[in-house]
Amino acid sequence: MKSTEKEHKRQIIDQFSKQAVPFTELPGHLSAIEMLTELSQPHKDDQALDVACGPGLVACAFAPQVQHIEGIDITQAMIDQAQKRQQEEDLKNISWKTGTVDPLPYGSESFSLVITRYSFHHFLHPRNVLSEMIRVCRPGGRILVADAVLPADKAEAYDRMEKLRDSSHTRVLKTGELDNWFKSFGLTECRQCGYSVDVELEAQLNASFPEPGDEVHLRKMITNDIGKNALGINARKQNEAIWFSYPISVYAGRKSF
């Protein structure tokens, strides 16, 4: 593993070990899961995989609709929270693994449904991860990716903001990028939809762990973007509080080979 990859892995584990509990408590992270199920069309006989599963919010939501689902994440603290959630919801058909996603530690064609949410912006090589997701998917199976996607002219400013908030952020996906990747890998029946995750600025900062002093810059950056939208997050004032929205795109396709 290259030194840059080792350092990035350390940043992810450090950030998400801290965020494991606050992440689950932000209301926006439970939003629109029904949209994911609608696009991915889970079946009762599905063997599913949740890539970079975090605290298990998505895996636990999918569990009642599939035969079995496994969640994999690099951060043990996230897996601990996922196991806790599974126990609270009394779900028997979930297993968890602590491990990397590039490569995925599974044989080819191991799953009939492979999903990931809010993860690609943390990967150094997201296209490689998509390739791995397709590799472990069976012919006829479905692939789903949900993450923030912005127009190219807003991506650079957005990345500056997110890297201040979370040092493990790499880059936001640009409009058309996932669509092109899905098609270049030969996925068929491709579908796309989107939604916004609305968050209150102070709540988001309380659930984040920026470097000392960066919180002040973040607050100013987002507040100054009200009425401008250079960051692509529709920053606005509501009832004396600052709110903004993460623009999420969801892409689903079928592996037909």
C-alpha positions in Angstrom: 0.0 0.0 0.0 1.4 3.4 -1.0 2.1 6.0 1.7 -0.7 8.2 0.5 -3.2 5.3 0.7 -2.0 4.4 4.2 -2.4 8.0 5.3 -5.8 8.3 3.8 -6.9 5.0 5.5 -5.7 6.4 8.8 -7.7 9.6 8.2 -10.9 7.6 7.5 -10.5 5.4 10.6 -9.7 8.5 12.7 -12.6 10.5 11.5 -15.2 7.8 11.5 -14.2 6.4 14.9 -15.1 9.8 16.2 -18.2 10.2 14.1 -19.6 6.7 14.7 -22.2 7.8 17.3 -23.0 11.3 16.1 -23.4 10.0 12.6 -26.3 7.8 13.6 -28.0 10.6 15.4 -28.2 13.1 12.5 -31.8 12.8 11.2 -30.8 13.3 7.6 -28.9 10.0 7.5 -32.1 8.0 7.7 -33.8 10.0 4.9 -34.8 8.5 1.5 -33.8 4.9 2.2 -37.1 3.9 0.6 -35.8 5.5 -2.6 -32.8 3.2 -2.5 -35.0 0.1 -2.2 -37.3 1.3 -5.0 -34.4 1.6 -7.4 -32.5 -1.5 -6.3 -35.6 -3.7 -6.1 -34.5 -6.1 -3.3 -35.9 -9.6 -3.3 -36.5 -12.1 -0.5 -33.9 -14.5 -2.1 -31.2 -11.8 -2.4 -27.7 -12.2 -0.9 -26.8 -8.5 -0.5 -23.7 -6.5 0.3 -23.5 -3.0 1.8 -20.1 -1.5 0.9 -18.7 1.0 3.4 -21.8 0.3 5.6 -21.0 2.8 8.4 -23.2 2.3 11.4 -25.5 -0.1 9.5 -28.4 2.2 8.8 -28.9 1.0 5.2 -28.1 -2.6 5.9 -30.7 -2.8 8.7 -33.3 -1.1 6.5 -32.7 -3.6 3.7 -32.5 -6.7 6.0 -36.3 -7.4 6.2 -36.4 -7.4 2.3 -33.6 -9.8 1.5 -32.5 -13.3 2.5 -29.2 -12.0 3.9 -27.1 -8.9 3.9 -23.5 -8.3 4.9 -22.0 -4.9 5.8 -18.3 -4.2 5.4 -16.5 -1.1 6.7 -12.9 -0.2 7.4 -13.8 1.4 10.8 -14.4 -1.0 13.7 -16.2 1.7 15.7 -18.8 1.9 12.8 -19.2 -1.9 12.8 -19.7 -1.8 16.6 -22.6 0.7 16.1 -24.0 -1.4 13.3 -24.0 -4.5 15.5 -25.7 -2.5 18.3 -28.4 -1.3 15.8 -29.0 -4.9 14.6 -29.5 -6.1 18.1 -31.9 -3.3 18.9 -34.0 -4.1 15.8 -33.7 -7.9 16.4 -32.5 -8.6 12.9 -31.0 -12.1 12.4 -30.0 -12.1 8.8 -27.1 -9.6 8.9 -23.4 -10.2 9.2 -20.6 -7.6 9.5 -17.0 -7.5 8.4 -14.2 -5.0 9.1 -12.2 -4.7 6.0 -11.2 -2.6 2.9 -13.4 -2.1 -0.2 -10.6 -1.8 -2.8 -10.3 -4.7 -3.2 -13.3 -6.3 -1.6 -12.5 -9.5 0.3 -15.1 -11.6 -1.5 -15.1 -14.0 -4.5 -16.5 -13.0 -7.8 -20.3 -13.3 -8.2 -20.9 -13.7 -4.5 -23.9 -11.4 -4.2 -27.1 -10.6 -6.1 -27.4 -7.0 -4.8 -24.5 -4.7 -4.0 -25.1 -1.2 -2.6 -23.3 1.7 -1.1 -24.4 5.1 0.2 -22.5 8.3 1.1 -19.1 6.6 0.5 -17.7 7.3 -2.9 -16.5 10.8 -1.9 -14.1 9.1 0.7 -12.4 6.9 -1.9 -9.1 7.7 -3.6 -10.2 5.6 -6.5 -14.0 5.4 -6.6 -14.1 3.9 -10.1 -12.0 1.0 -8.8 -14.5 0.5 -6.0 -17.4 0.4 -8.5 -15.4 -2.2 -10.5 -15.1 -4.3 -7.4 -18.8 -4.0 -6.6 -19.5 -5.2 -10.1 -17.0 -8.1 -9.8 -18.6 -9.5 -6.7 -22.1 -9.1 -8.1 -23.7 -12.1 -9.9 -25.0 -11.8 -13.5 -28.5 -10.4 -13.4 -27.8 -8.8 -10.0 -28.1 -5.1 -9.2 -25.7 -2.4 -8.3 -26.7 0.8 -6.5 -24.6 3.9 -5.6 -25.9 6.9 -3.7 -23.7 10.0 -3.0 -23.4 13.7 -3.4 -23.1 14.8 -7.0 -22.5 18.4 -8.1 -22.0 20.3 -11.4 -18.4 20.7 -12.3 -18.4 24.4 -11.8 -19.3 24.0 -8.1 -17.3 20.9 -7.2 -14.0 22.6 -6.4 -15.6 25.0 -3.9 -17.6 22.2 -2.4 -14.5 20.1 -1.9 -12.7 22.9 -0.1 -15.7 23.1 2.3 -16.0 19.4 2.9 -12.2 18.8 3.4 -12.3 21.5 6.1 -15.1 19.6 7.8 -13.8 16.1 7.3 -10.2 15.5 6.4 -11.1 12.0 4.9 -13.1 13.7 2.1 -11.4 13.2 -1.3 -13.7 14.8 -3.9 -17.4 15.0 -4.8 -18.6 13.2 -7.9 -19.5 15.5 -10.8 -22.7 15.5 -12.8 -22.6 12.7 -15.4 -19.6 10.9 -13.9 -21.5 8.0 -12.3 -23.7 7.7 -15.4 -20.7 7.4 -17.6 -19.1 4.8 -15.3 -22.2 2.6 -15.2 -22.4 2.6 -18.9 -18.7 2.0 -19.5 -18.9 -1.1 -17.3 -21.7 -2.4 -19.4 -24.5 -2.1 -16.7 -28.0 -2.2 -18.2 -31.4 -1.0 -17.1 -29.7 2.1 -15.5 -31.9 4.4 -13.5 -31.3 7.5 -11.6 -33.1 9.8 -9.1 -32.1 12.3 -6.5 -33.0 14.0 -3.3 -31.6 16.5 -0.8 -30.4 15.9 2.7 -31.2 19.0 4.7 -28.9 19.7 7.7 -28.7 22.5 10.3 -25.2 24.0 10.3 -24.5 23.8 14.0 -25.8 20.2 14.3 -23.6 19.2 11.4 -20.6 20.9 13.0 -21.3 19.2 16.3 -21.2 15.8 14.6 -18.0 16.6 12.7 -14.4 16.9 13.9 -12.6 19.6 11.9 -9.1 20.6 12.8 -8.8 23.3 15.4 -9.8 26.7 14.0 -11.4 25.2 10.8 -14.9 25.3 12.4 -14.8 29.1 12.3 -13.8 29.1 8.6 -16.5 26.6 7.8 -19.2 28.6 9.5 -18.1 31.7 7.7 -17.8 30.0 4.3 -21.3 28.5 4.5 -22.9 31.7 5.9 -21.3 33.8 3.2 -22.8 31.5 0.6 -26.3 32.4 1.4 -28.0 33.8 -1.7 -24.9 32.8 -3.9 -24.9 29.0 -3.9 -21.3 28.9 -5.1 -20.9 25.8 -2.9 -23.9 24.0 -4.5 -25.6 23.4 -1.1 -28.4 26.0 -1.1 -27.3 27.6 2.2 -30.1 29.6 3.8 -31.4 31.0 7.0 -34.5 29.4 8.6 -35.8 30.6 12.0 -32.5 32.3 12.9 -30.5 29.1 12.1 -28.4 28.3 9.1 -29.4 25.3 7.0 -28.0 23.8 3.9 -28.6 20.7 1.7 -26.4 17.9 0.4 -27.6 17.1 -3.2 -27.7 13.3 -3.4 -27.9 11.3 -6.6 -28.8 7.6 -6.7 -27.7 5.4 -9.6 -28.8 1.8 -10.1 -28.0 -0.7 -12.8 -28.1 -4.4 -13.6 -25.1 -6.6 -14.3 -26.1 -8.5 -17.4 -22.9 -10.5 -18.1 
